[in-house]
Amino acid sequence: MNSLKLRSTVFTAAALLASCAVGPNFKAPEPPHSAGFVPSGQLAPQTAAAALPGGEAQRFVDGKDIPGQWWTLFQSVELNALIERALANSPTLEAAQAALRQANETAAAQRGSYYPSVSGAVESQRQKASGAAFGIPGFPSSYFYNLDTASVNVSYTLDAFGGVRRQVEALNAQAEYQRFALEASYLTLTSNIVTAAINEASLRAQLAATEDIARSQQKQLDITQRRLDAGGASRADVLQQQAALQNTLAGLPTLRSQLAQQRNQLAAFVGSLPADYTGAAFTLDSLKIPQDLPVSLPSKFVEQRPDVREYSALLHAATAQVGIATANMLPQITLSGSYGQDASAFSNLFQPSSNVWSLIGSLTQPLFKGGQLRHQRRAAIAGAQEAAANYKATVITAFQNVSNTLYALQADAEALAAQAVAEQSAKDSLSLVQAQYKSGGASYVQVLSAEQSYQTAAVALVKARAQRFADTAALFQALGGGWWNRNERLAGTKPAADSARTP
């Protein structure tokens, strides 16, 4: 009975020791208590509108959720297909998936430290010993003997102060970091593809507008040349028109080069070599502007941004490191034992008389290491403070990203509306001046001025349309991209619906 009570007391003490873990317990920081992303009254419920494709008014909807495949809101079959291709073939995404699998396996390996280490060994040896080594009179000068051994060894380090659990906690947090690094890679990849497609469409439209202007200038040059032949224009007029045409044509190679480079960038995103890329040609008219834009609630926003979740996981890991450094300063308790058989002949190996065993308990307390452990703990505390500051900075940057994008979208709509009017006015003015020039009612300088104004306005309109599409994509990226609503499985991970889902 006394023996039973003693064993019960020992196990109870061990359980109590195992239940404590030194160091601070991690608690996720609370989200900022902010009413919104911009000061009250500075964001209109909807943007301005312009009478052209992509100029529709956009409405800001507070609390509206973001679809997992947010890019489908641009209603482009070609864009959807390109992103699916990239998700299947991107080496960047593949590397992030492998990093997550590695982190998960590393954490799983560390969890093995919770259990005793058990090993078995079988050994057979024959040895010649010198009698002189034993100092026994009459002992043979040399002695041959056999020794066969079979044993099982058990070793267990009692996690009395939670050092092992803090190590597992730190590695689990590192795996969580890699999970959201993968989500960030996914979001960055899809956002970059959307932006690159918009840039391609913009360059294609700029190229088309510049080519139209060049054709118009060529026609104007032909008219001026005929007027020169008829004596109604001067040689200077012809030279001025030639200069204007050549200046326009000089811009075409640069646009074509930029367009080719943008196509190469898309090829890289989908894991293809430039010469093998066969993606569709994007145009601004093939994209639709999403009209209902989500504006997440600030209280949920920090849970949606992958980079914020990354830095939260890093803070968690850094907090666990404080516990590890603290536990290293405290006693380490190790229990080990072995049971086996030793015999000089294999036939006697499993006889009762061959039994050997040992049971060892040890307690090791660091006494002096030149201040190493104390400074390691201080370093861990400083690391946790650094992680906390980095987390705070990431949250501030995240709110700044959304605020900047909301302001940009408002400005984009107003700029597009104004630019559409300016382009139409410049186009009408050019047509009028050209007609007047043909009839002799306008000077050639007026024609050149009108052409330059129209060229500038036409290209600016294309850029304004593209900027609105790009900033719309930037808003979805800034809000986290809707990963929590995505059902497909990323390699080596659980679906978002089953793991770390945003409330």
Summary of the structure (lengths in Angstrom):
residues: 503
radius of gyration: 37.4
end to end distance: 53.5
largest distance: 139.3
contacts: 1539
relative contact order: 0.17
helix: 62%
strand: 12%
